[in-house]
Amino acid sequence: MRIYSNAQMTNRHIKKFCQIDDASQKLLEMAIDKFGLSARAYTRILKVARTIADIEGKENIEAAHLSESIISNIG
């Protein structure tokens, strides 16, 4: 399967392309707990963070990308 956008990523693709460091994982877990987000929101946040990182030309998702994605998904 060819992927043309981050929205098309499967769980396997998310695990491969949306890896985050421990600090970012803790940030995401805190947001999930605080705002009562679902597993679906978790994957959506990762996909949006990957898109933000891509736009900035970054290979890895950084905490700032994740924060922006969390804000966009709870608003």
OpenMM code with the backbone's topology and positions (N, CA, C; nanometers):
from openmm import Vec3, app, unit

residues = "MET ARG ILE TYR SER ASN ALA GLN MET THR ASN ARG HIS ILE LYS LYS PHE CYS GLN ILE ASP ASP ALA SER GLN LYS LEU LEU GLU MET ALA ILE ASP LYS PHE GLY LEU SER ALA ARG ALA TYR THR ARG ILE LEU LYS VAL ALA ARG THR ILE ALA ASP ILE GLU GLY LYS GLU ASN ILE GLU ALA ALA HIS LEU SER GLU SER ILE ILE SER ASN ILE GLY".split()
positions = [
    Vec3(0.0846, -0.1184, 0.0000),
    Vec3(0.0000, 0.0000, 0.0000),
    Vec3(0.0888, 0.1244, 0.0000),
    Vec3(0.0644, 0.2112, -0.0918),
    Vec3(0.1375, 0.3380, -0.0980),
    Vec3(0.0647, 0.4403, -0.0124),
    Vec3(0.1417, 0.5175, 0.0581),
    Vec3(0.0858, 0.6223, 0.1439),
    Vec3(0.1117, 0.7565, 0.0776),
    Vec3(0.0054, 0.8324, 0.0580),
    Vec3(0.0174, 0.9638, -0.0039),
    Vec3(0.0018, 1.0768, 0.0965),
    Vec3(-0.0502, 1.0437, 0.2146),
    Vec3(-0.0633, 1.1442, 0.3203),
    Vec3(-0.0528, 1.0744, 0.4552),
    Vec3(-0.0182, 1.1501, 0.5555),
    Vec3(-0.0060, 1.0922, 0.6890),
    Vec3(-0.1397, 1.0395, 0.7402),
    Vec3(-0.2482, 1.0934, 0.6916),
    Vec3(-0.3805, 1.0473, 0.7333),
    Vec3(-0.4052, 0.9022, 0.6928),
    Vec3(-0.3361, 0.8543, 0.5918),
    Vec3(-0.3540, 0.7175, 0.5427),
    Vec3(-0.2710, 0.6141, 0.6192),
    Vec3(-0.1909, 0.6584, 0.7149),
    Vec3(-0.1052, 0.5652, 0.7873),
    Vec3(-0.1865, 0.4660, 0.8695),
    Vec3(-0.1423, 0.3409, 0.8650),
    Vec3(-0.2001, 0.2365, 0.9487),
    Vec3(-0.1239, 0.2336, 1.0811),
    Vec3(-0.1679, 0.1513, 1.1748),
    Vec3(-0.0983, 0.1397, 1.3028),
    Vec3(0.0472, 0.0981, 1.2826),
    Vec3(0.0718, 0.0116, 1.1867),
    Vec3(0.2089, -0.0318, 1.1579),
    Vec3(0.2939, 0.0857, 1.1122),
    Vec3(0.2388, 0.1702, 1.0258),
    Vec3(0.3107, 0.2880, 0.9781),
    Vec3(0.3344, 0.3874, 1.0920),
    Vec3(0.2353, 0.4033, 1.1784),
    Vec3(0.2480, 0.4954, 1.2911),
    Vec3(0.3630, 0.4518, 1.3806),
    Vec3(0.3716, 0.3223, 1.4087),
    Vec3(0.4817, 0.2719, 1.4914),
    Vec3(0.6168, 0.2980, 1.4268),
    Vec3(0.6219, 0.2920, 1.2954),
    Vec3(0.7485, 0.3108, 1.2246),
    Vec3(0.7852, 0.4586, 1.2084),
    Vec3(0.6898, 0.5418, 1.1702),
    Vec3(0.7182, 0.6803, 1.1325),
    Vec3(0.6857, 0.7850, 1.2394),
    Vec3(0.6182, 0.7455, 1.3446),
    Vec3(0.5758, 0.8420, 1.4468),
    Vec3(0.6360, 0.8111, 1.5838),
    Vec3(0.7585, 0.7681, 1.5845),
    Vec3(0.8245, 0.7394, 1.7113),
    Vec3(0.8551, 0.8695, 1.7841),
    Vec3(0.8365, 0.8658, 1.9160),
    Vec3(0.8630, 0.9840, 1.9981),
    Vec3(0.9520, 0.9430, 2.1155),
    Vec3(1.0238, 1.0409, 2.1700),
    Vec3(1.1124, 1.0115, 2.2821),
    Vec3(1.0313, 0.9981, 2.4116),
    Vec3(1.0994, 0.9595, 2.5188),
    Vec3(1.0312, 0.9336, 2.6461),
    Vec3(0.9592, 1.0570, 2.7009),
    Vec3(1.0239, 1.1727, 2.6918),
    Vec3(0.9617, 1.2954, 2.7422),
    Vec3(0.8340, 1.3274, 2.6648),
    Vec3(0.8376, 1.3096, 2.5330),
    Vec3(0.7192, 1.3343, 2.4506),
    Vec3(0.6099, 1.2327, 2.4809),
    Vec3(0.6490, 1.1083, 2.5069),
    Vec3(0.5514, 1.0043, 2.5415),
    Vec3(0.4806, 1.0406, 2.6712),
    Vec3(0.5555, 1.0903, 2.7687),
    Vec3(0.4947, 1.1321, 2.8953),
    Vec3(0.3996, 1.2498, 2.8745),
    Vec3(0.4397, 1.3448, 2.7902),
    Vec3(0.3539, 1.4590, 2.7576),
    Vec3(0.2226, 1.4118, 2.6966),
    Vec3(0.2311, 1.3196, 2.6031),
    Vec3(0.1121, 1.2674, 2.5370),
    Vec3(0.0230, 1.1913, 2.6354),
    Vec3(0.0842, 1.1113, 2.7209),
    Vec3(0.0063, 1.0371, 2.8208),
    Vec3(-0.0640, 1.1314, 2.9182),
    Vec3(0.0042, 1.2389, 2.9588),
    Vec3(-0.0585, 1.3376, 3.0474),
    Vec3(-0.1778, 1.4040, 2.9798),
    Vec3(-0.1640, 1.4365, 2.8516),
    Vec3(-0.2746, 1.4988, 2.7782),
    Vec3(-0.3929, 1.4032, 2.7668),
    Vec3(-0.3639, 1.2764, 2.7410),
    Vec3(-0.4702, 1.1754, 2.7294),
    Vec3(-0.5457, 1.1657, 2.8623),
    Vec3(-0.4705, 1.1597, 2.9727),
    Vec3(-0.5339, 1.1494, 3.1045),
    Vec3(-0.6117, 1.2765, 3.1396),
    Vec3(-0.5491, 1.3926, 3.1189),
    Vec3(-0.6118, 1.5190, 3.1580),
    Vec3(-0.7394, 1.5484, 3.0795),
    Vec3(-0.7369, 1.5221, 2.9489),
    Vec3(-0.8509, 1.5564, 2.8645),
    Vec3(-0.9404, 1.4375, 2.8320),
    Vec3(-0.9073, 1.3197, 2.8846),
    Vec3(-0.9902, 1.2010, 2.8623),
    Vec3(-0.9975, 1.1615, 2.7160),
    Vec3(-0.8849, 1.1692, 2.6471),
    Vec3(-0.8824, 1.1389, 2.5038),
    Vec3(-0.8826, 0.9896, 2.4771),
    Vec3(-0.9352, 0.9517, 2.3646),
    Vec3(-0.9476, 0.8107, 2.3263),
    Vec3(-0.8217, 0.7615, 2.2555),
    Vec3(-0.8182, 0.6312, 2.2301),
    Vec3(-0.7081, 0.5722, 2.1529),
    Vec3(-0.7074, 0.6294, 2.0111),
    Vec3(-0.8240, 0.6572, 1.9606),
    Vec3(-0.8336, 0.7174, 1.8277),
    Vec3(-0.7704, 0.8574, 1.8263),
    Vec3(-0.7936, 0.9340, 1.9313),
    Vec3(-0.7324, 1.0667, 1.9429),
    Vec3(-0.5807, 1.0540, 1.9540),
    Vec3(-0.5339, 0.9528, 2.0244),
    Vec3(-0.3897, 0.9276, 2.0386),
    Vec3(-0.3246, 0.9132, 1.9018),
    Vec3(-0.3819, 0.8302, 1.8155),
    Vec3(-0.3233, 0.8106, 1.6822),
    Vec3(-0.3372, 0.9357, 1.5972),
    Vec3(-0.4482, 1.0074, 1.6117),
    Vec3(-0.4680, 1.1313, 1.5357),
    Vec3(-0.3636, 1.2354, 1.5766),
    Vec3(-0.3356, 1.2446, 1.7053),
    Vec3(-0.2342, 1.3386, 1.7546),
    Vec3(-0.0984, 1.3039, 1.6958),
    Vec3(-0.0631, 1.1762, 1.6936),
    Vec3(0.0656, 1.1348, 1.6363),
    Vec3(0.0739, 1.1669, 1.4871),
    Vec3(-0.0346, 1.1423, 1.4137),
    Vec3(-0.0345, 1.1713, 1.2700),
    Vec3(-0.0182, 1.3211, 1.2432),
    Vec3(-0.0877, 1.4034, 1.3202),
    Vec3(-0.0777, 1.5482, 1.3019),
    Vec3(0.0621, 1.5961, 1.3409),
    Vec3(0.1167, 1.5418, 1.4488),
    Vec3(0.2528, 1.5782, 1.4898),
    Vec3(0.3532, 1.5405, 1.3809),
    Vec3(0.3326, 1.4253, 1.3169),
    Vec3(0.4215, 1.3834, 1.2074),
    Vec3(0.4113, 1.4828, 1.0923),
    Vec3(0.2907, 1.5292, 1.0626),
    Vec3(0.2705, 1.6262, 0.9557),
    Vec3(0.3405, 1.7582, 0.9885),
    Vec3(0.3285, 1.8038, 1.1123),
    Vec3(0.3938, 1.9287, 1.1534),
    Vec3(0.5454, 1.9143, 1.1395),
    Vec3(0.5990, 1.8011, 1.1836),
    Vec3(0.7431, 1.7763, 1.1705),
    Vec3(0.7843, 1.7742, 1.0237),
    Vec3(0.7027, 1.7124, 0.9390),
    Vec3(0.7316, 1.7077, 0.7954),
    Vec3(0.7357, 1.8482, 0.7356),
    Vec3(0.6396, 1.9304, 0.7718),
    Vec3(0.6336, 2.0672, 0.7199),
    Vec3(0.7601, 2.1440, 0.7584),
    Vec3(0.8091, 2.1190, 0.8795),
    Vec3(0.9302, 2.1866, 0.9262),
    Vec3(1.0582, 2.1197, 0.8761),
    Vec3(1.0431, 2.0121, 0.8011),
    Vec3(1.1593, 1.9431, 0.7469),
    Vec3(1.2367, 1.8635, 0.8499),
    Vec3(1.1707, 1.8242, 0.9568),
    Vec3(1.2352, 1.7489, 1.0644),
    Vec3(1.2147, 1.5990, 1.0447),
    Vec3(1.3192, 1.5245, 1.0698),
    Vec3(1.3109, 1.3786, 1.0576),
    Vec3(1.2322, 1.3177, 1.1731),
    Vec3(1.2493, 1.3763, 1.2924),
    Vec3(1.1849, 1.3220, 1.4121),
    Vec3(1.0772, 1.4155, 1.4642),
    Vec3(0.9780, 1.3571, 1.5268),
    Vec3(0.8750, 1.4354, 1.5938),
    Vec3(0.9357, 1.4891, 1.7228),
    Vec3(0.9231, 1.6181, 1.7433),
    Vec3(0.9758, 1.6826, 1.8644),
    Vec3(0.8597, 1.7195, 1.9562),
    Vec3(0.8933, 1.7508, 2.0818),
    Vec3(0.7907, 1.7853, 2.1807),
    Vec3(0.7046, 1.9026, 2.1337),
    Vec3(0.7643, 1.9995, 2.0663),
    Vec3(0.6879, 2.1146, 2.0166),
    Vec3(0.5838, 2.0719, 1.9135),
    Vec3(0.6197, 1.9775, 1.8281),
    Vec3(0.5243, 1.9275, 1.7277),
    Vec3(0.4086, 1.8565, 1.7977),
    Vec3(0.4423, 1.7775, 1.8979),
    Vec3(0.3411, 1.7047, 1.9720),
    Vec3(0.2485, 1.7997, 2.0468),
    Vec3(0.3063, 1.9026, 2.1095),
    Vec3(0.2257, 2.0014, 2.1825),
    Vec3(0.1272, 2.0723, 2.0898),
    Vec3(0.1760, 2.1129, 1.9746),
    Vec3(0.0884, 2.1798, 1.8782),
    Vec3(-0.0241, 2.0864, 1.8323),
    Vec3(0.0106, 1.9613, 1.8117),
    Vec3(-0.0905, 1.8640, 1.7703),
    Vec3(-0.1932, 1.8403, 1.8785),
    Vec3(-0.1504, 1.8309, 2.0033),
    Vec3(-0.2430, 1.8108, 2.1146),
    Vec3(-0.3403, 1.9281, 2.1221),
    Vec3(-0.2873, 2.0482, 2.1140),
    Vec3(-0.3712, 2.1683, 2.1203),
    Vec3(-0.4744, 2.1685, 2.0064),
    Vec3(-0.4316, 2.1315, 1.8871),
    Vec3(-0.5238, 2.1321, 1.7735),
    Vec3(-0.6310, 2.0238, 1.7855),
    Vec3(-0.6032, 1.9186, 1.8602),
    Vec3(-0.6980, 1.8092, 1.8741),
    Vec3(-0.7937, 1.8246, 1.9922),
    Vec3(-0.7627, 1.9135, 2.0852),
    Vec3(-0.8546, 1.9336, 2.1973),
    Vec3(-0.9394, 2.0584, 2.1805),
    Vec3(-0.8998, 2.1420, 2.0858),
    Vec3(-0.9681, 2.2691, 2.0659),
    Vec3(-1.0880, 2.2536, 1.9873),
] * unit.nanometer
topology = app.Topology()
chain = topology.addChain("A")
for resn in residues:
    res = topology.addResidue(resn, chain)
    for name in ("N", "CA", "C"):
        topology.addAtom(name, app.Element.getBySymbol(name[0]), res)
